[in-house]
Structure formats: C-alpha cells, structure tokens
Amino acid sequence: MTGMGRNCPWLRTFVSGKISRLKVTGLPTHVQRLLLICPELLAAAGIEPFERVEIYSLTSTARIATYVFPGATKASFTLNGGAALHFSLGDQVAVVAYREEETFTGANCVIVDPPTTQLRKCCDTRSKRKGATRGKA
C-alpha cells in the first residue's frame, strides 16, 4: 500500500510484545527509574530494555506510558517515581510495546500466572518479523 500517490508505505502501529497479569509489588516514589521489570520477562515478550511501553492496570482505570528498566527479580514488579502515584500495591497490569510496520507480522505475549509467577507464552511469532521496523509509537 502506498500513500498520497508516493512510493512510501503507510506504517501502522501494532503490538510487538505484551506481558500480562504482572502484580505490582513496589511503589517507591523516591526512585528515579520509573519501572523495574525482570529481564527474563522482557526477553520472553521481545521487549528491549529502555524501550517505550504502555502500562495498563487490569484492576483499575490507570494507564501510563514510560520506559522499561531491567533489574527486578522474577517475582517483583515496581513502579517508581511519578508512575507509582497511578497504581496500587497488588494491582495486576499489562505491559505493552508497539512497533510500526506496513502489515502485522506477529507479537510475543507472556502471561504471568500468579501466585507462582510461572510464565506462559501465548504466542511467539518472532520468526515472522523479517523486515519489521521498530517504532516509537
């Protein structure tokens, strides 16, 4: 598909990775790095450290956009600084990353099964992503 009579493709924003059912375990407002998450979860969902993500509460109406920082243990997920003001301890959240491309080529989704924090991959389409352009949606 081309746009406006030019040979440039229309890029759309699609989900590239999602971590669902994370439980908020810490809300320190004095820490500068806004979101600490387990590197294993990031890798499983295909989310890069320092990538822009959106955080959606599954237990309230809170939604924010921020950047992920690796460093939390598998069983912890902390929202720090200003991000901590929008959520409550125990909230379940989804962390979602996006990319821009012409057509959807798949996404990686990880579901955290509380209280064991076991990971379940609900889709893994990494091999289909050839030519995808990561965007800052």
A tleap script that builds the chain and sets N, CA, C and O, in Angstrom:
source leaprc.protein.ff14SB
mol = sequence {
  NMET THR GLY MET GLY ARG ASN CYS PRO TRP
  LEU ARG THR PHE VAL SER GLY LYS ILE SER
  ARG LEU LYS VAL THR GLY LEU PRO THR HIE
  VAL GLN ARG LEU LEU LEU ILE CYS PRO GLU
  LEU LEU ALA ALA ALA GLY ILE GLU PRO PHE
  GLU ARG VAL GLU ILE TYR SER LEU THR SER
  THR ALA ARG ILE ALA THR TYR VAL PHE PRO
  GLY ALA THR LYS ALA SER PHE THR LEU ASN
  GLY GLY ALA ALA LEU HIE PHE SER LEU GLY
  ASP GLN VAL ALA VAL VAL ALA TYR ARG GLU
  GLU GLU THR PHE THR GLY ALA ASN CYS VAL
  ILE VAL ASP PRO PRO THR THR GLN LEU ARG
  LYS CYS CYS ASP THR ARG SER LYS ARG LYS
  GLY ALA THR ARG GLY LYS CALA
}
set mol.1.N position { 0.850 -1.179 0.000 }
set mol.1.CA position { 0.000 0.000 0.000 }
set mol.1.C position { 0.890 1.236 0.000 }
set mol.1.O position { 1.877 1.290 0.734 }
set mol.2.N position { 0.560 2.198 -0.793 }
set mol.2.CA position { 1.312 3.450 -0.798 }
set mol.2.C position { 0.382 4.577 -0.441 }
set mol.2.O position { -0.835 4.476 -0.597 }
set mol.3.N position { 0.967 5.652 0.039 }
set mol.3.CA position { 0.141 6.754 0.489 }
set mol.3.C position { 0.355 8.023 -0.307 }
set mol.3.O position { 1.479 8.315 -0.716 }
set mol.4.N position { -0.680 8.764 -0.528 }
set mol.4.CA position { -0.644 10.090 -1.129 }
set mol.4.C position { 0.043 10.083 -2.499 }
set mol.4.O position { 0.684 11.067 -2.867 }
set mol.5.N position { -0.081 8.979 -3.263 }
set mol.5.CA position { 0.491 8.919 -4.582 }
set mol.5.C position { 2.001 8.787 -4.595 }
set mol.5.O position { 2.614 8.876 -5.659 }
set mol.6.N position { 2.611 8.579 -3.448 }
set mol.6.CA position { 4.057 8.425 -3.361 }
set mol.6.C position { 4.389 6.941 -3.228 }
set mol.6.O position { 3.507 6.102 -3.041 }
set mol.7.N position { 5.648 6.650 -3.328 }
set mol.7.CA position { 6.093 5.270 -3.154 }
set mol.7.C position { 6.516 4.975 -1.725 }
set mol.7.O position { 7.361 4.112 -1.490 }
set mol.8.N position { 5.943 5.677 -0.786 }
set mol.8.CA position { 6.265 5.404 0.610 }
set mol.8.C position { 5.113 4.615 1.228 }
set mol.8.O position { 3.947 4.941 1.004 }
set mol.9.N position { 5.432 3.583 2.000 }
set mol.9.CA position { 4.381 2.758 2.594 }
set mol.9.C position { 3.716 3.471 3.772 }
set mol.9.O position { 4.325 4.299 4.450 }
set mol.10.N position { 2.455 3.124 3.990 }
set mol.10.CA position { 1.759 3.574 5.194 }
set mol.10.C position { 2.208 2.669 6.319 }
set mol.10.O position { 2.100 1.446 6.222 }
set mol.11.N position { 2.703 3.254 7.367 }
set mol.11.CA position { 3.079 2.459 8.522 }
set mol.11.C position { 1.965 2.539 9.550 }
set mol.11.O position { 1.439 3.613 9.842 }
set mol.12.N position { 1.626 1.406 10.079 }
set mol.12.CA position { 0.614 1.335 11.137 }
set mol.12.C position { 1.294 0.880 12.418 }
set mol.12.O position { 2.370 0.284 12.385 }
set mol.13.N position { 0.661 1.166 13.536 }
set mol.13.CA position { 1.213 0.780 14.832 }
set mol.13.C position { 0.552 -0.512 15.296 }
set mol.13.O position { -0.671 -0.588 15.414 }
set mol.14.N position { 1.375 -1.526 15.556 }
set mol.14.CA position { 0.904 -2.834 16.011 }
set mol.14.C position { 1.590 -3.207 17.321 }
set mol.14.O position { 2.667 -2.699 17.633 }
set mol.15.N position { 0.961 -4.095 18.082 }
set mol.15.CA position { 1.576 -4.636 19.298 }
set mol.15.C position { 2.761 -5.498 18.880 }
set mol.15.O position { 2.652 -6.309 17.960 }
set mol.16.N position { 3.891 -5.323 19.555 }
set mol.16.CA position { 5.048 -6.172 19.285 }
set mol.16.C position { 5.319 -7.133 20.440 }
set mol.16.O position { 5.836 -8.229 20.228 }
set mol.17.N position { 4.972 -6.727 21.654 }
set mol.17.CA position { 5.181 -7.587 22.806 }
set mol.17.C position { 4.274 -7.190 23.953 }
set mol.17.O position { 3.944 -6.017 24.128 }
set mol.18.N position { 3.872 -8.195 24.738 }
set mol.18.CA position { 2.969 -7.920 25.861 }
set mol.18.C position { 3.291 -8.865 27.007 }
set mol.18.O position { 3.506 -10.061 26.807 }
set mol.19.N position { 3.319 -8.306 28.210 }
set mol.19.CA position { 3.419 -9.097 29.430 }
set mol.19.C position { 2.147 -8.815 30.216 }
set mol.19.O position { 1.885 -7.672 30.592 }
set mol.20.N position { 1.364 -9.847 30.462 }
set mol.20.CA position { 0.067 -9.659 31.099 }
set mol.20.C position { 0.023 -10.311 32.475 }
set mol.20.O position { 0.688 -11.316 32.725 }
set mol.21.N position { -0.765 -9.725 33.354 }
set mol.21.CA position { -1.028 -10.190 34.712 }
set mol.21.C position { 0.148 -10.048 35.661 }
set mol.21.O position { 0.289 -10.832 36.599 }
set mol.22.N position { 0.992 -9.054 35.424 }
set mol.22.CA position { 2.047 -8.740 36.391 }
set mol.22.C position { 1.410 -8.124 37.625 }
set mol.22.O position { 0.471 -7.337 37.510 }
set mol.23.N position { 1.904 -8.469 38.786 }
set mol.23.CA position { 1.385 -7.907 40.022 }
set mol.23.C position { 2.345 -6.833 40.524 }
set mol.23.O position { 3.545 -7.082 40.649 }
set mol.24.N position { 1.826 -5.648 40.811 }
set mol.24.CA position { 2.643 -4.548 41.330 }
set mol.24.C position { 3.069 -4.894 42.753 }
set mol.24.O position { 2.234 -5.089 43.637 }
set mol.25.N position { 4.396 -4.967 42.961 }
set mol.25.CA position { 4.925 -5.339 44.280 }
set mol.25.C position { 5.637 -4.203 44.993 }
set mol.25.O position { 5.972 -4.326 46.171 }
set mol.26.N position { 5.873 -3.096 44.294 }
set mol.26.CA position { 6.533 -1.970 44.929 }
set mol.26.C position { 6.150 -0.661 44.269 }
set mol.26.O position { 5.967 -0.598 43.054 }
set mol.27.N position { 6.028 0.399 45.088 }
set mol.27.CA position { 5.648 1.723 44.591 }
set mol.27.C position { 6.475 2.826 45.251 }
set mol.27.O position { 5.896 3.773 45.784 }
set mol.28.N position { 7.805 2.738 45.234 }
set mol.28.CA position { 8.592 3.799 45.860 }
set mol.28.C position { 8.573 5.078 45.016 }
set mol.28.O position { 8.929 5.049 43.838 }
set mol.29.N position { 8.167 6.176 45.604 }
set mol.29.CA position { 8.089 7.434 44.856 }
set mol.29.C position { 9.426 8.168 44.804 }
set mol.29.O position { 9.571 9.111 44.026 }
set mol.30.N position { 10.400 7.765 45.604 }
set mol.30.CA position { 11.686 8.459 45.651 }
set mol.30.C position { 12.708 7.927 44.639 }
set mol.30.O position { 13.788 8.503 44.513 }
set mol.31.N position { 12.400 6.853 43.922 }
set mol.31.CA position { 13.321 6.249 42.959 }
set mol.31.C position { 13.095 6.880 41.587 }
set mol.31.O position { 11.952 7.096 41.185 }
set mol.32.N position { 14.179 7.175 40.868 }
set mol.32.CA position { 14.072 7.878 39.588 }
set mol.32.C position { 13.682 6.986 38.417 }
set mol.32.O position { 12.903 7.409 37.563 }
set mol.33.N position { 14.204 5.758 38.355 }
set mol.33.CA position { 13.877 4.894 37.222 }
set mol.33.C position { 12.430 4.439 37.366 }
set mol.33.O position { 12.063 3.827 38.369 }
set mol.34.N position { 11.619 4.736 36.374 }
set mol.34.CA position { 10.172 4.616 36.534 }
set mol.34.C position { 9.627 3.203 36.630 }
set mol.34.O position { 8.605 3.001 37.285 }
set mol.35.N position { 10.249 2.226 36.016 }
set mol.35.CA position { 9.668 0.892 36.002 }
set mol.35.C position { 10.779 -0.138 36.020 }
set mol.35.O position { 11.620 -0.158 35.122 }
set mol.36.N position { 10.794 -0.991 37.027 }
set mol.36.CA position { 11.771 -2.076 37.083 }
set mol.36.C position { 11.058 -3.388 36.823 }
set mol.36.O position { 10.051 -3.701 37.459 }
set mol.37.N position { 11.594 -4.158 35.871 }
set mol.37.CA position { 10.965 -5.409 35.476 }
set mol.37.C position { 12.036 -6.476 35.266 }
set mol.37.O position { 13.179 -6.162 34.934 }
set mol.38.N position { 11.668 -7.702 35.457 }
set mol.38.CA position { 12.568 -8.838 35.323 }
set mol.38.C position { 13.078 -8.969 33.882 }
set mol.38.O position { 12.272 -8.993 32.952 }
set mol.39.N position { 14.392 -9.054 33.680 }
set mol.39.CA position { 14.940 -9.204 32.332 }
set mol.39.C position { 14.417 -10.444 31.603 }
set mol.39.O position { 14.271 -10.431 30.381 }
set mol.40.N position { 14.136 -11.516 32.351 }
set mol.40.CA position { 13.593 -12.738 31.744 }
set mol.40.C position { 12.225 -12.478 31.122 }
set mol.40.O position { 11.929 -12.988 30.042 }
set mol.41.N position { 11.392 -11.691 31.794 }
set mol.41.CA position { 10.078 -11.344 31.242 }
set mol.41.C position { 10.211 -10.485 29.993 }
set mol.41.O position { 9.503 -10.690 29.007 }
set mol.42.N position { 11.125 -9.522 30.046 }
set mol.42.CA position { 11.339 -8.657 28.883 }
set mol.42.C position { 11.758 -9.481 27.669 }
set mol.42.O position { 11.221 -9.302 26.576 }
set mol.43.N position { 12.712 -10.375 27.863 }
set mol.43.CA position { 13.199 -11.200 26.754 }
set mol.43.C position { 12.100 -12.100 26.205 }
set mol.43.O position { 11.975 -12.253 24.990 }
set mol.44.N position { 11.305 -12.694 27.085 }
set mol.44.CA position { 10.237 -13.592 26.636 }
set mol.44.C position { 9.198 -12.869 25.795 }
set mol.44.O position { 8.632 -13.448 24.868 }
set mol.45.N position { 8.946 -11.601 26.118 }
set mol.45.CA position { 7.951 -10.816 25.379 }
set mol.45.C position { 8.558 -10.060 24.203 }
set mol.45.O position { 7.834 -9.424 23.436 }
set mol.46.N position { 9.873 -10.124 24.055 }
set mol.46.CA position { 10.522 -9.402 22.965 }
set mol.46.C position { 10.586 -7.899 23.185 }
set mol.46.O position { 10.672 -7.129 22.229 }
set mol.47.N position { 10.542 -7.481 24.448 }
set mol.47.CA position { 10.622 -6.057 24.789 }
set mol.47.C position { 12.062 -5.748 25.187 }
set mol.47.O position { 12.627 -6.408 26.059 }
set mol.48.N position { 12.643 -4.756 24.551 }
set mol.48.CA position { 14.034 -4.386 24.812 }
set mol.48.C position { 14.138 -3.498 26.047 }
set mol.48.O position { 13.247 -2.691 26.311 }
set mol.49.N position { 15.236 -3.646 26.811 }
set mol.49.CA position { 15.458 -2.707 27.910 }
set mol.49.C position { 15.472 -1.271 27.384 }
set mol.49.O position { 16.013 -1.003 26.311 }
set mol.50.N position { 14.892 -0.379 28.123 }
set mol.50.CA position { 14.798 1.048 27.818 }
set mol.50.C position { 13.815 1.362 26.678 }
set mol.50.O position { 13.779 2.486 26.177 }
set mol.51.N position { 13.031 0.376 26.281 }
set mol.51.CA position { 12.021 0.601 25.242 }
set mol.51.C position { 10.792 1.279 25.845 }
set mol.51.O position { 10.450 1.053 27.006 }
set mol.52.N position { 10.138 2.107 25.046 }
set mol.52.CA position { 8.905 2.777 25.482 }
set mol.52.C position { 7.783 1.746 25.514 }
set mol.52.O position { 7.611 0.975 24.570 }
set mol.53.N position { 7.028 1.738 26.598 }
set mol.53.CA position { 5.899 0.829 26.758 }
set mol.53.C position { 4.717 1.578 27.354 }
set mol.53.O position { 4.861 2.686 27.872 }
set mol.54.N position { 3.578 0.972 27.273 }
set mol.54.CA position { 2.401 1.467 27.972 }
set mol.54.C position { 2.024 0.443 29.030 }
set mol.54.O position { 2.076 -0.765 28.798 }
set mol.55.N position { 1.644 0.949 30.194 }
set mol.55.CA position { 1.242 0.106 31.316 }
set mol.55.C position { -0.251 0.306 31.516 }
set mol.55.O position { -0.714 1.430 31.708 }
set mol.56.N position { -1.003 -0.788 31.470 }
set mol.56.CA position { -2.449 -0.745 31.663 }
set mol.56.C position { -2.800 -1.547 32.909 }
set mol.56.O position { -2.430 -2.716 33.020 }
set mol.57.N position { -3.503 -0.932 33.839 }
set mol.57.CA position { -3.958 -1.668 35.009 }
set mol.57.C position { -5.121 -2.563 34.598 }
set mol.57.O position { -6.009 -2.148 33.853 }
set mol.58.N position { -5.102 -3.796 35.095 }
set mol.58.CA position { -6.208 -4.717 34.857 }
set mol.58.C position { -7.211 -4.674 36.004 }
set mol.58.O position { -8.256 -5.323 35.950 }
set mol.59.N position { -6.879 -3.891 37.063 }
set mol.59.CA position { -7.754 -3.811 38.229 }
set mol.59.C position { -8.280 -2.410 38.499 }
set mol.59.O position { -9.092 -2.218 39.404 }
set mol.60.N position { -7.829 -1.440 37.733 }
set mol.60.CA position { -8.341 -0.076 37.865 }
set mol.60.C position { -8.309 0.577 36.484 }
set mol.60.O position { -8.101 -0.110 35.483 }
set mol.61.N position { -8.508 1.867 36.419 }
set mol.61.CA position { -8.505 2.563 35.129 }
set mol.61.C position { -7.167 3.224 34.802 }
set mol.61.O position { -7.070 3.971 33.828 }
set mol.62.N position { -6.129 2.955 35.611 }
set mol.62.CA position { -4.832 3.607 35.420 }
set mol.62.C position { -4.158 3.144 34.134 }
set mol.62.O position { -4.170 1.961 33.793 }
set mol.63.N position { -3.561 4.120 33.423 }
set mol.63.CA position { -2.782 3.867 32.207 }
set mol.63.C position { -1.682 4.907 32.127 }
set mol.63.O position { -1.928 6.099 32.316 }
set mol.64.N position { -0.462 4.452 31.846 }
set mol.64.CA position { 0.644 5.388 31.670 }
set mol.64.C position { 1.561 4.890 30.548 }
set mol.64.O position { 1.529 3.718 30.174 }
set mol.65.N position { 2.366 5.796 30.028 }
set mol.65.CA position { 3.429 5.443 29.095 }
set mol.65.C position { 4.751 5.753 29.784 }
set mol.65.O position { 4.896 6.794 30.424 }
set mol.66.N position { 5.714 4.843 29.652 }
set mol.66.CA position { 7.011 5.017 30.293 }
set mol.66.C position { 8.042 4.164 29.570 }
set mol.66.O position { 7.778 3.662 28.477 }
set mol.67.N position { 9.204 3.999 30.165 }
set mol.67.CA position { 10.274 3.182 29.610 }
set mol.67.C position { 10.614 2.086 30.603 }
set mol.67.O position { 10.541 2.303 31.812 }
set mol.68.N position { 10.987 0.907 30.108 }
set mol.68.CA position { 11.309 -0.204 30.998 }
set mol.68.C position { 12.795 -0.213 31.329 }
set mol.68.O position { 13.638 0.083 30.483 }
set mol.69.N position { 13.095 -0.558 32.570 }
set mol.69.CA position { 14.456 -0.731 33.035 }
set mol.69.C position { 14.579 -2.140 33.579 }
set mol.69.O position { 13.793 -2.532 34.441 }
set mol.70.N position { 15.549 -2.919 33.098 }
set mol.70.CA position { 15.721 -4.264 33.642 }
set mol.70.C position { 16.289 -4.177 35.050 }
set mol.70.O position { 16.941 -3.193 35.400 }
set mol.71.N position { 16.044 -5.196 35.851 }
set mol.71.CA position { 16.664 -5.200 37.158 }
set mol.71.C position { 15.840 -5.813 38.272 }
set mol.71.O position { 16.396 -6.138 39.321 }
set mol.72.N position { 14.565 -5.983 38.096 }
set mol.72.CA position { 13.747 -6.584 39.150 }
set mol.72.C position { 13.921 -8.102 39.131 }
set mol.72.O position { 14.305 -8.676 38.112 }
set mol.73.N position { 13.641 -8.739 40.251 }
set mol.73.CA position { 13.646 -10.195 40.304 }
set mol.73.C position { 12.375 -10.719 39.651 }
set mol.73.O position { 11.446 -9.956 39.386 }
set mol.74.N position { 12.337 -12.013 39.396 }
set mol.74.CA position { 11.201 -12.608 38.691 }
set mol.74.C position { 9.864 -12.342 39.385 }
set mol.74.O position { 8.847 -12.158 38.716 }
set mol.75.N position { 9.857 -12.321 40.690 }
set mol.75.CA position { 8.599 -12.171 41.427 }
set mol.75.C position { 8.259 -10.722 41.757 }
set mol.75.O position { 7.257 -10.471 42.426 }
set mol.76.N position { 9.075 -9.753 41.303 }
set mol.76.CA position { 8.767 -8.369 41.655 }
set mol.76.C position { 8.590 -7.499 40.420 }
set mol.76.O position { 9.182 -7.745 39.368 }
set mol.77.N position { 7.768 -6.486 40.576 }
set mol.77.CA position { 7.494 -5.516 39.522 }
set mol.77.C position { 7.226 -4.195 40.223 }
set mol.77.O position { 6.207 -4.043 40.898 }
set mol.78.N position { 8.132 -3.244 40.068 }
set mol.78.CA position { 7.978 -1.985 40.787 }
set mol.78.C position { 7.769 -0.821 39.835 }
set mol.78.O position { 8.435 -0.706 38.807 }
set mol.79.N position { 6.843 0.025 40.195 }
set mol.79.CA position { 6.604 1.297 39.524 }
set mol.79.C position { 7.126 2.367 40.457 }
set mol.79.O position { 6.722 2.443 41.618 }
set mol.80.N position { 8.024 3.194 39.949 }
set mol.80.CA position { 8.738 4.150 40.793 }
set mol.80.C position { 8.423 5.587 40.411 }
set mol.80.O position { 7.850 5.851 39.354 }
set mol.81.N position { 8.800 6.504 41.276 }
set mol.81.CA position { 8.636 7.925 40.997 }
set mol.81.C position { 7.193 8.290 40.717 }
set mol.81.O position { 6.281 7.829 41.404 }
set mol.82.N position { 6.987 9.124 39.698 }
set mol.82.CA position { 5.638 9.565 39.342 }
set mol.82.C position { 4.717 8.430 38.914 }
set mol.82.O position { 3.506 8.502 39.125 }
set mol.83.N position { 5.279 7.380 38.314 }
set mol.83.CA position { 4.465 6.234 37.888 }
set mol.83.C position { 3.799 5.555 39.083 }
set mol.83.O position { 2.712 4.991 38.955 }
set mol.84.N position { 4.449 5.608 40.237 }
set mol.84.CA position { 3.909 4.969 41.440 }
set mol.84.C position { 2.624 5.632 41.922 }
set mol.84.O position { 1.844 5.008 42.641 }
set mol.85.N position { 2.395 6.860 41.546 }
set mol.85.CA position { 1.211 7.582 42.009 }
set mol.85.C position { -0.073 7.132 41.310 }
set mol.85.O position { -1.167 7.466 41.764 }
set mol.86.N position { 0.042 6.384 40.220 }
set mol.86.CA position { -1.127 5.995 39.436 }
set mol.86.C position { -1.645 4.594 39.748 }
set mol.86.O position { -2.731 4.226 39.299 }
set mol.87.N position { -0.886 3.807 40.509 }
set mol.87.CA position { -1.234 2.412 40.749 }
set mol.87.C position { -1.245 2.118 42.242 }
set mol.87.O position { -0.806 2.939 43.048 }
set mol.88.N position { -1.749 0.941 42.605 }
set mol.88.CA position { -1.779 0.498 43.999 }
set mol.88.C position { -1.044 -0.831 44.112 }
set mol.88.O position { -0.982 -1.596 43.149 }
set mol.89.N position { -0.489 -1.103 45.287 }
set mol.89.CA position { 0.138 -2.401 45.522 }
set mol.89.C position { -0.875 -3.503 45.252 }
set mol.89.O position { -2.030 -3.405 45.666 }
set mol.90.N position { -0.453 -4.530 44.575 }
set mol.90.CA position { -1.334 -5.650 44.278 }
set mol.90.C position { -2.086 -5.525 42.967 }
set mol.90.O position { -2.665 -6.506 42.501 }
set mol.91.N position { -2.093 -4.344 42.356 }
set mol.91.CA position { -2.741 -4.207 41.039 }
set mol.91.C position { -2.124 -5.197 40.061 }
set mol.91.O position { -0.920 -5.452 40.093 }
set mol.92.N position { -2.953 -5.743 39.203 }
set mol.92.CA position { -2.443 -6.537 38.087 }
set mol.92.C position { -2.387 -5.628 36.879 }
set mol.92.O position { -3.316 -4.862 36.622 }
set mol.93.N position { -1.279 -5.715 36.127 }
set mol.93.CA position { -1.078 -4.817 34.996 }
set mol.93.C position { -0.658 -5.602 33.759 }
set mol.93.O position { -0.248 -6.760 33.836 }
set mol.94.N position { -0.775 -4.930 32.620 }
set mol.94.CA position { -0.232 -5.418 31.355 }
set mol.94.C position { 0.797 -4.398 30.884 }
set mol.94.O position { 0.558 -3.192 30.943 }
set mol.95.N position { 1.938 -4.888 30.419 }
set mol.95.CA position { 2.997 -4.049 29.852 }
set mol.95.C position { 2.996 -4.330 28.354 }
set mol.95.O position { 3.166 -5.475 27.934 }
set mol.96.N position { 2.802 -3.280 27.540 }
set mol.96.CA position { 2.651 -3.468 26.101 }
set mol.96.C position { 3.628 -2.580 25.338 }
set mol.96.O position { 3.734 -1.384 25.606 }
set mol.97.N position { 4.343 -3.180 24.379 }
set mol.97.CA position { 5.240 -2.448 23.486 }
set mol.97.C position { 4.655 -2.499 22.081 }
set mol.97.O position { 3.926 -3.429 21.738 }
set mol.98.N position { 4.976 -1.506 21.281 }
set mol.98.CA position { 4.425 -1.388 19.926 }
set mol.98.C position { 5.543 -1.214 18.906 }
set mol.98.O position { 6.665 -0.852 19.259 }
set mol.99.N position { 5.234 -1.470 17.656 }
set mol.99.CA position { 6.157 -1.193 16.554 }
set mol.99.C position { 5.357 -0.709 15.356 }
set mol.99.O position { 4.148 -0.921 15.270 }
set mol.100.N position { 6.050 -0.059 14.439 }
set mol.100.CA position { 5.405 0.425 13.224 }
set mol.100.C position { 5.861 -0.410 12.044 }
set mol.100.O position { 7.056 -0.646 11.861 }
set mol.101.N position { 4.897 -0.859 11.241 }
set mol.101.CA position { 5.186 -1.616 10.037 }
set mol.101.C position { 3.974 -1.553 9.115 }
set mol.101.O position { 2.910 -1.082 9.519 }
set mol.102.N position { 4.126 -2.021 7.891 }
set mol.102.CA position { 3.039 -1.955 6.920 }
set mol.102.C position { 1.901 -2.911 7.271 }
set mol.102.O position { 0.733 -2.526 7.235 }
set mol.103.N position { 2.238 -4.152 7.609 }
set mol.103.CA position { 1.227 -5.143 7.973 }
set mol.103.C position { 1.679 -5.872 9.230 }
set mol.103.O position { 2.870 -5.926 9.536 }
set mol.104.N position { 0.741 -6.418 9.937 }
set mol.104.CA position { 1.024 -7.120 11.184 }
set mol.104.C position { 1.797 -8.402 10.900 }
set mol.104.O position { 1.374 -9.226 10.090 }
set mol.105.N position { 2.930 -8.561 11.571 }
set mol.105.CA position { 3.749 -9.756 11.380 }
set mol.105.C position { 3.851 -10.610 12.638 }
set mol.105.O position { 4.654 -11.543 12.682 }
set mol.106.N position { 3.065 -10.314 13.648 }
set mol.106.CA position { 3.049 -11.129 14.847 }
set mol.106.C position { 3.491 -10.379 16.085 }
set mol.106.O position { 4.033 -9.276 16.010 }
set mol.107.N position { 3.252 -10.996 17.213 }
set mol.107.CA position { 3.602 -10.399 18.502 }
set mol.107.C position { 3.972 -11.498 19.481 }
set mol.107.O position { 3.605 -12.658 19.295 }
set mol.108.N position { 4.691 -11.132 20.511 }
set mol.108.CA position { 5.035 -12.051 21.591 }
set mol.108.C position { 4.226 -11.672 22.815 }
set mol.108.O position { 4.223 -10.515 23.235 }
set mol.109.N position { 3.545 -12.643 23.382 }
set mol.109.CA position { 2.722 -12.391 24.559 }
set mol.109.C position { 3.111 -13.373 25.649 }
set mol.109.O position { 3.231 -14.574 25.408 }
set mol.110.N position { 3.306 -12.847 26.851 }
set mol.110.CA position { 3.641 -13.670 28.001 }
set mol.110.C position { 2.598 -13.397 29.073 }
set mol.110.O position { 2.285 -12.246 29.374 }
set mol.111.N position { 2.066 -14.471 29.643 }
set mol.111.CA position { 1.110 -14.335 30.751 }
set mol.111.C position { 1.799 -14.841 32.014 }
set mol.111.O position { 2.317 -15.957 32.049 }
set mol.112.N position { 1.798 -14.009 33.044 }
set mol.112.CA position { 2.380 -14.387 34.328 }
set mol.112.C position { 1.258 -14.994 35.152 }
set mol.112.O position { 0.251 -14.341 35.424 }
set mol.113.N position { 1.439 -16.259 35.551 }
set mol.113.CA position { 0.417 -16.944 36.333 }
set mol.113.C position { 0.649 -16.705 37.818 }
set mol.113.O position { 1.520 -17.338 38.415 }
set mol.114.N position { -0.122 -15.796 38.426 }
set mol.114.CA position { 0.036 -15.597 39.862 }
set mol.114.C position { -0.588 -16.765 40.615 }
set mol.114.O position { -1.490 -17.389 40.055 }
set mol.115.N position { -0.198 -17.108 41.807 }
set mol.115.CA position { 0.876 -16.502 42.585 }
set mol.115.C position { 2.239 -17.132 42.324 }
set mol.115.O position { 3.220 -16.717 42.942 }
set mol.116.N position { 2.340 -18.116 41.433 }
set mol.116.CA position { 3.602 -18.826 41.218 }
set mol.116.C position { 4.568 -18.051 40.343 }
set mol.116.O position { 5.752 -18.384 40.310 }
set mol.117.N position { 4.121 -17.055 39.649 }
set mol.117.CA position { 4.874 -16.256 38.678 }
set mol.117.C position { 5.466 -17.101 37.555 }
set mol.117.O position { 6.483 -16.736 36.965 }
set mol.118.N position { 4.823 -18.236 37.264 }
set mol.118.CA position { 5.245 -19.015 36.106 }
set mol.118.C position { 4.853 -18.267 34.841 }
set mol.118.O position { 3.844 -17.561 34.812 }
set mol.119.N position { 5.655 -18.426 33.799 }
set mol.119.CA position { 5.404 -17.753 32.538 }
set mol.119.C position { 4.729 -18.701 31.562 }
set mol.119.O position { 5.107 -19.868 31.451 }
set mol.120.N position { 3.732 -18.193 30.859 }
set mol.120.CA position { 3.100 -18.930 29.766 }
set mol.120.C position { 3.165 -18.050 28.538 }
set mol.120.O position { 2.655 -16.929 28.553 }
set mol.121.N position { 3.777 -18.532 27.481 }
set mol.121.CA position { 3.788 -17.780 26.233 }
set mol.121.C position { 2.500 -18.082 25.501 }
set mol.121.O position { 2.179 -19.245 25.259 }
set mol.122.N position { 1.762 -17.049 25.146 }
set mol.122.CA position { 0.514 -17.287 24.436 }
set mol.122.C position { 0.686 -17.164 22.932 }
set mol.122.O position { -0.169 -17.636 22.183 }
set mol.123.N position { 1.756 -16.551 22.469 }
set mol.123.CA position { 2.075 -16.538 21.047 }
set mol.123.C position { 3.530 -16.148 20.881 }
set mol.123.O position { 4.051 -15.315 21.623 }
set mol.124.N position { 4.174 -16.750 19.912 }
set mol.124.CA position { 5.568 -16.442 19.623 }
set mol.124.C position { 5.734 -16.435 18.119 }
set mol.124.O position { 5.811 -17.486 17.482 }
set mol.125.N position { 5.788 -15.252 17.564 }
set mol.125.CA position { 5.867 -15.124 16.114 }
set mol.125.C position { 7.111 -14.365 15.710 }
set mol.125.O position { 7.132 -13.692 14.679 }
set mol.126.N position { 8.142 -14.474 16.518 }
set mol.126.CA position { 9.389 -13.769 16.263 }
set mol.126.C position { 9.949 -14.067 14.880 }
set mol.126.O position { 10.482 -13.168 14.230 }
set mol.127.N position { 9.840 -15.308 14.415 }
set mol.127.CA position { 10.424 -15.680 13.131 }
set mol.127.C position { 9.725 -15.004 11.962 }
set mol.127.O position { 10.292 -14.940 10.871 }
set mol.128.N position { 8.521 -14.501 12.153 }
set mol.128.CA position { 7.769 -13.854 11.085 }
set mol.128.C position { 8.086 -12.374 10.951 }
set mol.128.O position { 7.533 -11.716 10.071 }
set mol.129.N position { 8.946 -11.834 11.781 }
set mol.129.CA position { 9.166 -10.395 11.836 }
set mol.129.C position { 10.220 -9.875 10.872 }
set mol.129.O position { 10.699 -8.759 11.070 }
set mol.130.N position { 10.594 -10.588 9.880 }
set mol.130.CA position { 11.624 -10.097 8.961 }
set mol.130.C position { 11.170 -8.814 8.304 }
set mol.130.O position { 10.063 -8.742 7.771 }
set mol.131.N position { 12.012 -7.806 8.338 }
set mol.131.CA position { 11.705 -6.536 7.703 }
set mol.131.C position { 10.855 -5.609 8.552 }
set mol.131.O position { 10.496 -4.520 8.104 }
set mol.132.N position { 10.526 -6.022 9.774 }
set mol.132.CA position { 9.716 -5.153 10.635 }
set mol.132.C position { 10.565 -3.992 11.116 }
set mol.132.O position { 11.753 -4.153 11.395 }
set mol.133.N position { 9.960 -2.839 11.210 }
set mol.133.CA position { 10.633 -1.648 11.696 }
set mol.133.C position { 10.121 -1.324 13.079 }
set mol.133.O position { 8.933 -1.056 13.259 }
set mol.134.N position { 11.016 -1.346 14.068 }
set mol.134.CA position { 10.603 -0.994 15.419 }
set mol.134.C position { 10.292 0.482 15.461 }
set mol.134.O position { 11.097 1.298 15.013 }
set mol.135.N position { 9.154 0.834 15.984 }
set mol.135.CA position { 8.773 2.243 16.042 }
set mol.135.C position { 8.656 2.741 17.446 }
set mol.135.O position { 8.611 1.960 18.397 }
set mol.136.N position { 8.607 4.025 17.576 }
set mol.136.CA position { 8.375 4.643 18.884 }
set mol.136.C position { 6.983 5.195 18.862 }
set mol.136.O position { 6.763 6.400 18.745 }
set mol.137.N position { 6.028 4.265 18.981 }
set mol.137.CA position { 4.617 4.641 18.907 }
set mol.137.C position { 4.199 5.445 20.097 }
set mol.137.O position { 3.039 5.845 20.195 }
savepdb mol mol.pdb
quit
